[in-house]
Structures are given as C-alpha cells and as structure tokens.
Amino acid sequence: MTVTSRGVALLAAAVLLLTAGFRFAYPELAVLGAAAAVAVAGALLHAAGQPRLTVTRSADPDRVARGEPATMTLTLGNRARLRPVNLLAEDSCGNRTVPVPVLRLRPGHDTTVSYPVPTHRRGVIPVGPLRVTRHDALGLVSVTRRYGQSTPVWVYPRVHPLRAVPTGVARSLDGRVDGVPHGSITFDSLREYVVGDEMRRVHWRTSARIGELMVREHVDTSLPRLVVLLDNRAAAHPAARGGIAETFEAACEAAASVVTAALHEELPVTLLEVVAGGTELPSPLDRLAATELTRAPGDGTLREVLGRLRRDRLGDTLVFLTGPGGAADLGDVAALRPSAYPSLLVGLFGSAGGSAGGTAGMTVLEAADGAEFAAEWDGVRRW
C-alpha cells in the first residue's frame, strides 16, 4: 500500500488545518482539516479491501522455436457476490510489462485477455504473475497485489534440417574399423531358453549337443552414438552484449539441429555443456532453451570435461560447438581422436581466420550462423 504525493499533501494539510483550527479557535479550519483527514482515512479503507479475483493463464503453445508465434491467454474472474471491480492490471512478460485492461468486471463473471509473447530471443520467458493496482476515487492511496502463478514459455533455438547423419563404428576381431550407416546386429552370446523367447532364435546345434534349448543373444555393435558438447563458456564467445552473443546463439541452433536430426533417425544422442547448469532438464531442447553463457571458474574447465569424455566414452561421434574464443582449445579436443572418439567434428562460429579444414584428423566447420552450419554439415562427405 502506497500513499501518493497527493495523499501525503492532503494529510499534511489536514494536520496543519486541525492544529490551526483548535489552537486559534477557528472552527472552519478545524472542519476543513477533519474533512481532509476523513478523506485520507476513507482512501486507506478502500485500498485495504481486497478484490476476490481468480487468475488462470495458458500459453498456446508453451514451447516454440525462435521467431514462431506464441499467445498467452489470461482469464480473470470476479468471485465477489455484490461488488463489481475496476482494475488497472499489467502482466510481466520477461523483461517487459503488458497492460491488461479490465473495466467493470461484474460479480461472478469472467473476462479473457490475450496477447502475443515475444519469441525473438531464445530462452525461458517467465510470464506472470498478474499485478493489479487499485486507486481510490481521489487518487490518494494506491495498492498493488499479485494474482496467479508464473507460467514459463520455452523458446527453442531454430532447427535447421540436416540430411546427413554420422555412420556407426564397428570393430572386428582382426582390428579393422568399419563404418556402418545404420547399425548392424551381431551375435553376442548364448543363454538358456526362457518361456516367451522366439523359436527362430534357438541355436539348434548347441541345443542338441548339450541337451537343453539355447537361445542366441544379439547386440547392435555399430549404431551411431552421438555426443554433442556445447561450449557455453563466456570466454569462448567474447563478443557478448547484454549477456547475449550471436555466436553462442548460432552454436545453440547447431546443437538443436544435430539433436533433432539424431532423434528423428532414432539414434542415441547425448547433449553436454562445458559448464554444467544448476538444473537438470530431461529434454535436450529444454536444456538448449535454458542454457546461458557462464563464466568458467578456471581455464581447466574444458580439460576436465574432455578428460571425463575420454574416460566414459559416451559415444563414437563427438560434435564440439564453440565460438572464436574456443579456437585455441581445438588441440585438446583433437587429442580425443581416434582412441576415444573415432569420428570428431567441430563447429566453429564467428572465427575471422581461414578454414581450418581437417586439422589434426578432425573435421572443422567454420560458419557464421546455424543455417550455414547446416549447409556445411550436409557437405561433409566422410565422417
């Protein structure tokens, strides 16, 4: 509750008039002072009354790609039995406010207001809660209350379609390494028959020799497994302004494109960040919407992540996406090939140098944005 400048002036005038009226025996001044005091008291009582409002909101849709339309719909209900309400309301939408006009909301009735959500930037946009401001008739007192909950709108990076997918890597017993585009099924072991197993998987020769039904077990040894490492260090994207770097936005678009292409082909894919975020989200696109540039605690952060990748061997294809500040770290990334990750590709955004080509046995794609990265990706002839 806030007393406006007009209310403060009227209250001061009430004190002066009452003091002068009683001190110098001027009843007219005392009456004016009492009227001013009553006006301020009435304004305070009016502002203290809290309207019984219900606020529900829905985003349609709540997850969009950057630049796609999204609409927020607010439904306000007056649950009072007798009094209508006139409100001045505004909804917070990211870092801006949206006016919500509510005129003469009758008791027991609802009103619906819709407005577009800005989606020109990637991120998680919190929308709400609704701020309702009430004034008295004289404008002496104002009070602002919040209604409803905040609803997030997830703005994903743009996804550029990729036609090419990496090949899997199959290692044979004689030490050769073969590339297989879509994976292959390979015999792994024999086990005892269990009710429900398919009879066509029974290995009859072994079963006849030992007198028990034995079933073949197969594994997919060459299904491509992708690991996408997004460099979200602020040092890798030095041209950031206001916490936003176009090279980082391009890297997020490239990561979203690779992840979407892998999921479309039903390939296992793992999305990692150099500096891990505080909240673990199950969806990779949700994580790409929420990720932000982070100032790493030290220069060894990337080396620590690369060390974990070498130790865990999460896949056979590593895609490292970085900015101009990460060009100096490509030697450390190249050290992962070929023992840990036989197929290694780097997306370098915003680099002013010449093409790095296949330096140190890895493929380096220099691109200005996500669309150019997608075109370069489809042009890779051999992984």
C-alpha positions, 0 to 999 in steps of 0.5 A: 500500500502506497500513499501518493504525493497527493495523499501525503499533501492532503494529510499534511494539510489536514494536520496543519488545518486541525492544529490551526483550527483548535489552537486559534479557535477557528472552527472552519479550519478545524472542519476543513482539516477533519474533512481532509483527514476523513478523506485520507482515512476513507482512501486507506479503507478502500485500498485495504479491501481486497478484490476476490479475483481468480487468475488462470493463464495458458500459453498456446503453445508453451514451447516454440522455436525462435521467431514462431508465434506464441499467445498467452491467454489470461482469464480473470474472474470476479468471485465477489457476490455484490461488488463489481471491480475496476482494475488497472492490471499489467502482466510481466512478460520477461523483461517487459510489462503488458497492460491488461485492461479490465473495466467493470468486471461484474460479480461472478463473471469472467473476462479473457485477455490475450496477447502475443509473447515475444519469441525473438530471443531464445530462452525461458520467458517467465510470464506472470504473475498478474499485478493489479493496482487499485486507486481510490476515487481521489487518487490518494492511496494506491495498492498493488497485489499479485494474482496467479502463478508464473507460467514459463514459455520455452523458446527453442533455438531454430532447427535447421534440417540436416540430411546427413547423419554420422555412420556407426563404428564397428570393430572386428576381431582382426582390428579393422574399423568399419563404418556402418550407416545404420547399425548392424546386429551381431551375435553376442552370446548364448543363454538358456531358453526362457518361456516367451523367447522366439523359436527362430532364435534357438541355436539348434546345434548347441541345443542338441549337443548339450541337451537343453534349448539355447537361445542366441543373444544379439547386440547392435555393435555399430549404431551411431552414438552421438555426443554433442558438447556445447561450449557455453563458456563466456570466454569462448564467445567474447563478443557478448552484449547484454549477456547475449552473443550471436555466436553462442546463439548460432552454436545453440541452433547447431546443437538443436539441429544435430539433436533433432536430426539424431532423434528423428533417425532414432539414434542415441544422442547425448547433449553436454555443456562445458559448464554444467547448469544448476538444473537438470532438464530431461529434454535436450531442447529444454536444456538448449532453451535454458542454457546461458553463457557462464563464466568458467571458474578456471581455464581447466574447465574444458580439460576436465570435461574432455578428460571425463569424455575420454574416460566414459566414452559416451559415444563414437561421434563427438560434435564440439560447438564453440565460438572464436574464443574456443579456437585455441582449445581445438588441440585438446579436443583433437587429442580425443581422436581416434582412441576415444572418439573415432569420428570428431567434428567441430563447429566453429562460429564467428572465427575471422581466420581461414578454414581450418579444414581437417586439422589434426584428423578432425573435421572443422566447420567454420560458419557464421550462423546455424543455417550455414552450419547446416549447409556445411554439415550436409557437405561433409562427405566422410565422417 
